Amino acid sequence: MSATDSQQVEAARSEWARRAAAAAALDLAHTATPPRSQAQIVWRNFKRNRFAVAGGSVVLLLYLVAIFATQIAPQNYAAFNPGQPLQPPSAAHWFGTDRQTRDIFSRVIVGSRVSLSVGFVAVALIMLIGVSLGALAGYFGGLVDNAIMRFTDIMLAIPGLFLLITAAALFAPGLRTTMVVIGLTSWMGAARLVRGEVLRVKAQDFVLAARALGAPSRWIIVRHILPNVLAVIIVEGTLWLSYAILLESALSFLGLGAQPPTPSWGGMLADGRVDMQLAWWETVFPGLAIFLTVFCFNLVGDGLRDAFDPRQRRS
């Protein structure tokens, strides 16, 4: 073998050794780096959406404000300021005062507690009823599916606001009544959505295998089907929160929500409508609070939808 051939063989061996070392290092890196979990992938994709992150930050801030409302509010929400009716926004009263001389800024702060708590509890009821009925209808099908879905169709055929007003009028108006009424009259969309997702998931091989192995229906629904529907439920839950807050505002505007002296954004809109020509701040600031809250919840919902969507992922 000539010197040139020896050099070529040596160069080939060196190149092979370099590539083998690089491949081993790459395998070691993959082994040392644990695979990303579903939650980590969703969180990473969610952070890429700046609007969703901004909306989530505002929502978190609103909940903190609601929790510490009485400490943040500069005045007692029911306190009067004699001789200062319908004062415009100023350094003393950032959002002005209402006809009863109460500080609007303090009432908006405390009113966030009402709207956000109603939305949270109402959505919990919507998810409990809607997810349960939708899962049962989609999994069992047949007579169970027909009975549940026909009842759902009947509920959907009744105008939503009329149903809300009727139910609220049958009981003593108040915060608890508002939460329960919204939850008991708004679960239909959730039931239909979950039913459709369950019909899709139950045809998957892992569900068919569980049924072939004799797993009980309750086990299959709880351990196999609902975890695969959870993404849709979470995304829609943020939209249901927006919907529930709007409904609470509508009921309070009609006098069927939280009762005085407890402030609510809808009730403040109702109080300020008679002075809209003279004191725009009575309705503008509560209206902006409703708009900001609903808008931010919608941004979070859009961000979660994209984060859970496999077509949007870049791992």
Protein Blocks (a to p, Z undefined) as FASTA:
>chain_A
ZZklmmmmmmmmmmmmmmmmmmmmmmmmmmmpccddfklmmmmmmmmmmmlmmmmmmmmm
mmmmmmmmmmmpmbdfkbccehiahiacdfklmnopafkopafklmmmmmmmmmmmmmmm
mmmmmmmmmmmmmmmmmmngmmlmmmmmmmmmmmmmpcfklmmmmmmmmpccdfklmmmm
mmmmmmmmmmmmmmmmmmmmmmpmklmmmmmnopafklmmmmmmmmmmmmmmmmmmmmmm
mmmmmmmmmmmmnopaccdfbdcfklmmmmmmmmmmmmmmlmmmmmmmmmmmmmmmmmmm
mmmmmmmpmklpcZZ
